[in-house]
Amino acid sequence: MSAETSALMVAETFTLMLAGAAPSAGFAVAGPGVVGHISVVLEPYGVADIGMLVTEGWRGKGVGTALLEAAIAWARAAGAHKLALEAWPDNTPALQLYRKAGFVEEGRKVRHYRRSNGELWDSVLMGLRLD
């Protein structure tokens, strides 16, 4: 199966899983396992917060794009005026995916997250206006 066909199947499955739900979560499934996950929470003030992951062996194959496109479509249909997310500054593939989808960097949380090893990490704040 091509990556494009796989991404289309993921998008169709994800859209069906999100239909009418708020907050929502969707999973990308290939064969017997989950290869990606996205959650979308529509806040009362109209911003939909996104959190997502794609398993390492499936990155770069269209799964993230399909999940993100489905989440954007769902947020529009749910009446959100904006999507928001956070990413690690060194996660170049994720940042590229979000920028490709139209997200822009809006700021950073500096030394905000304490990791299990004690390090303090930044996060990049990104947003996509839907209005």
N, C-alpha and C positions, 0 to 999 in steps of 0.2 A: 504494500500500500504506500502511495506517495505521501510526502509530508503535507501537501496541499489537501489531498483527500482526507487524511487523518485530521487535519485542522478543521475541515468542514464538518466532519462527523462530530468532533468535540464541540463545536459551536452549536450544532443542532441539539445535541444531548444537553448541553449546559443551559440553553435557552428553555428547553422543556422543564428542566429542574428548577429554574427560577420563576416560572410563570406564576404570577400573583402573590409571591411571598415577600414579606418584609419583616425583619431583615432577612437577607437571603444568603445562601451559600451554594456553590456549585462545584462539581468535581469533573475532571477530565478522566475518562476511563479508557484504557487500551488493554485488550485481552482481559486477564483476570485481575488487574490491579488499577489503582488510582495513580495517575501520573501528574496530576495538577489539581490545585484547589484555589478558589477565589471566594472571598466573602464581600458582601456589599451591604452596608448598613446605612439606611436613609435616616438622617437625623431630622428632628422636628423643624429645624431652621432651613431645610432644603439642600443640605450638603450630603452627598453619599460618600462615605468612607470606604476605601478598598484596601483589602489585604490579600496578597496572593503568593503562591509558590508553585513552581514546576520542578518535578524531581530531576536530578542531575542528568540522567540518561536521556531525558526528553527535551531538554533545553535546546533552542535553536531549530525546532522542528515544527513551529507554528502553534504549539499548544498554548503558550502564553498569549500570543496574539488573538487566538480564538476566544480564550477566556476573557481577555480584556475587552474585546469588541462586544461580546455578549453582555458583559457587565455595564458597558457604556450604554448600549441599547436599552437594557433594563432600567438603568437610572433615568434615562430620558423619559421612558414610558411611565415611570413612577413619579415624575414631576420634579426631579432634582434640578437645581440650577447650576450645580457644580459637583465635580468629583475631586476627592483629595486622597493622597496616599503619602507614605514615607518609604524611603529606601536608604540602604547603606551607601555612603559616598563612593566606596570602592566596588560596588556592584555594577560595573559598566554595562553588561548586557541588559540588566533590568532598566537602568536609566535610559539606554538607547531605545528599548521597547516602549517605555512611557513617552519619551519625546516623539517617537514615530507616531504614536496615537494622538499627539497634540498636547500632552501635558507639558507644563513649564515649571521651572524651579521657582518657588516662591520664598524660600528661606531655608534655614537650618536650625536644628536643635543641636547646640554645641555641647559636647561632653555630657550628653543627656542619659545614655543607656549604659548601665554597669553590666559588663559581661561576666560570665562565671569565673574568668581568670582575674577579675578585678579591674580590667581596662575600662575606660570610659570612652564610648563611641558617639560620634555625631550621627545624625540622620538628615537626609535631604527631604524637605517638604515640597511636594509637587501638587499642582492643581490643573484641572481642565474645566473651563467654563462651558456650560451647555446652553446658556441663554444668548 
